[in-house]
Amino acid sequence: MNSDNLRGSRTELVIETCCNLVVQALMWALVIEHLAKVIEAALLCAKGSSPNIESRDKNVEAINAQI
């Protein structure tokens, strides 16, 4: 086996692994952001002190869409 091929494939594997880790980190960030929005909407609904009924209804719809 040629050592150049081995080195090339190892480098490709490292790059692919790094890219996968970056994608996973970005996906987790999106999940956390989404979760924060759902929790915020639930808290606003539970508090019941939305500025008006329409905004509270939008929060309820947002929570129901996630279920």
BAFI-3210 file (N, C-alpha, C; in Angstrom, 3 decimals, decimal comma, padded with zeros to 6 digits):
// residues 67
n [1|2|3|4|5|6|7|8|9|10|11|12|13|14|15|16|17|18|19|20|21|22|23|24|25|26|27|28|29|30|31|32|33|34|35|36|37|38|39|40|41|42|43|44|45|46|47|48|49|50|51|52|53|54|55|56|57|58|59|60|61|62|63|64|65|66|67]
n.u [000,848|000,514|002,098|001,379|-001,282|-002,443|-001,951|-003,416|-006,071|-006,393|-006,225|-008,471|-010,403|-010,093|-010,815|-013,453|-014,535|-014,225|-015,901|-018,336|-018,571|-018,839|-021,261|-022,948|-022,751|-023,937|-026,521|-027,353|-027,357|-029,491|-031,585|-031,598|-032,192|-034,755|-036,114|-035,949|-037,609|-040,078|-040,431|-040,527|-042,879|-044,718|-044,491|-045,392|-048,031|-048,918|-048,581|-050,450|-050,614|-050,389|-050,091|-052,389|-055,270|-054,939|-052,136|-051,605|-053,064|-051,574|-049,244|-050,217|-050,905|-048,355|-047,189|-048,891|-048,309|-045,836|-046,243]
n.v [-001,176|002,215|004,840|007,504|007,403|006,388|008,452|010,478|009,509|009,375|012,056|012,994|011,672|012,879|015,500|015,099|014,142|016,408|018,190|016,881|017,136|019,895|020,296|018,822|020,369|022,752|021,840|021,102|023,639|024,786|023,153|023,758|026,491|026,379|024,945|026,785|028,799|027,472|026,966|029,592|030,492|028,805|029,650|032,279|031,801|030,457|032,407|034,249|036,946|038,254|040,952|041,182|039,231|038,102|037,818|035,963|033,817|033,237|032,304|029,973|028,553|028,215|026,509|024,289|023,559|022,476|020,129]
n.w [000,000|-000,763|000,948|000,600|-000,234|002,062|003,885|002,676|002,806|005,547|006,238|004,910|006,392|008,899|008,277|007,447|009,850|011,478|010,132|010,512|013,296|013,528|012,183|013,859|016,201|015,323|014,788|017,375|018,502|017,110|018,004|020,744|020,646|019,518|021,492|023,594|022,598|022,556|025,283|026,217|024,953|026,203|028,860|028,627|027,948|030,237|032,130|031,380|030,957|028,565|026,216|024,642|023,674|021,164|020,746|022,728|021,776|019,500|020,691|021,872|019,571|018,512|020,391|020,162|017,548|017,840|019,103]
ca.u [000,000|001,280|001,940|000,690|-002,718|-002,825|-001,956|-004,528|-007,343|-006,447|-006,529|-009,872|-011,195|-010,032|-011,617|-014,857|-014,914|-014,349|-017,125|-019,463|-018,668|-019,359|-022,681|-023,640|-022,821|-024,939|-027,836|-027,677|-027,689|-030,851|-032,502|-031,671|-032,911|-036,154|-036,624|-036,098|-038,802|-041,255|-040,575|-040,959|-044,291|-045,491|-044,500|-046,276|-049,412|-049,216|-048,651|-051,749|-050,592|-050,005|-050,687|-053,755|-055,680|-054,421|-050,756|-051,646|-053,521|-050,435|-048,350|-050,852|-050,754|-046,948|-046,966|-049,612|-047,604|-044,647|-046,656]
ca.v [000,000|003,442|005,671|008,737|007,124|006,240|009,785|011,220|009,033|009,749|013,491|013,125|011,207|013,919|016,632|014,685|014,094|017,797|018,736|016,266|017,745|021,253|020,164|018,405|021,523|023,675|021,231|021,241|025,049|024,984|022,455|024,533|027,727|026,016|024,589|028,032|029,488|026,726|027,225|030,984|030,561|028,139|030,524|033,412|031,312|030,142|033,668|034,821|038,409|038,744|042,271|041,011|037,836|037,633|037,352|034,743|032,762|032,881|031,483|028,654|027,894|027,833|025,325|023,163|023,158|021,713|018,836]
ca.w [000,000|-000,887|002,147|000,219|-000,214|003,458|004,483|002,092|003,337|006,968|006,255|004,533|007,523|009,936|007,797|007,500|011,264|011,943|009,533|011,214|014,617|013,355|011,852|015,079|017,104|014,787|014,983|018,795|018,733|016,614|018,912|021,989|020,341|019,332|022,813|024,348|022,099|023,009|026,719|026,360|024,580|027,256|030,035|028,347|028,031|031,634|032,863|031,033|030,949|027,245|025,991|024,148|023,469|019,878|020,901|023,530|020,877|018,649|021,510|022,002|018,283|018,379|021,237|019,564|016,329|018,220|019,686]
c.u [000,895|001,019|001,253|-000,830|-003,226|-002,940|-003,136|-005,857|-007,484|-006,806|-007,992|-010,785|-011,226|-010,900|-013,101|-015,366|-015,116|-015,627|-018,356|-019,657|-019,236|-020,850|-023,478|-023,792|-023,872|-026,356|-028,272|-028,054|-029,113|-031,889|-032,692|-032,448|-034,411|-036,809|-036,861|-037,347|-040,082|-041,502|-041,072|-042,442|-045,169|-045,577|-045,404|-047,730|-049,805|-049,374|-049,982|-051,770|-050,056|-050,703|-052,116|-054,023|-055,055|-052,991|-050,708|-052,094|-052,396|-049,454|-048,912|-050,692|-049,309|-046,653|-047,649|-048,929|-046,399|-045,004|-046,936]
c.v [001,242|004,333|006,996|008,554|007,019|007,603|010,593|010,792|009,383|011,226|013,717|012,706|012,257|015,105|016,298|014,652|015,497|018,434|018,166|016,873|019,155|021,203|019,752|019,566|022,519|023,128|021,347|022,675|025,346|024,330|023,262|025,831|027,457|025,697|025,840|028,790|028,796|026,980|028,650|031,129|029,923|029,008|031,728|032,995|031,061|031,417|034,362|036,323|038,940|040,076|042,194|039,540|037,278|037,104|036,078|033,565|032,315|032,005|030,074|027,876|027,423|026,591|024,115|022,676|022,299|020,310|017,825]
c.w [000,000|000,334|001,833|000,251|001,221|004,124|003,970|002,671|004,816|007,098|005,908|005,686|008,627|009,539|007,876|008,939|011,821|011,397|010,225|012,595|014,547|013,065|013,093|016,055|016,630|014,975|016,443|019,119|018,261|017,523|020,190|021,768|020,200|020,681|023,665|023,900|022,553|024,493|026,957|026,035|025,651|028,503|029,830|028,431|029,480|032,454|032,601|030,993|029,630|027,006|025,453|023,863|022,193|020,014|021,738|022,660|019,944|019,414|021,664|020,700|018,079|019,183|020,612|018,297|016,642|018,718|018,612]
res [m|n|s|d|n|l|r|g|s|r|t|e|l|v|i|e|t|c|c|n|l|v|v|q|a|l|m|w|a|l|v|i|e|h|l|a|k|v|i|e|a|a|l|l|c|a|k|g|s|s|p|n|i|e|s|r|d|k|n|v|e|a|i|n|a|q|i]
***
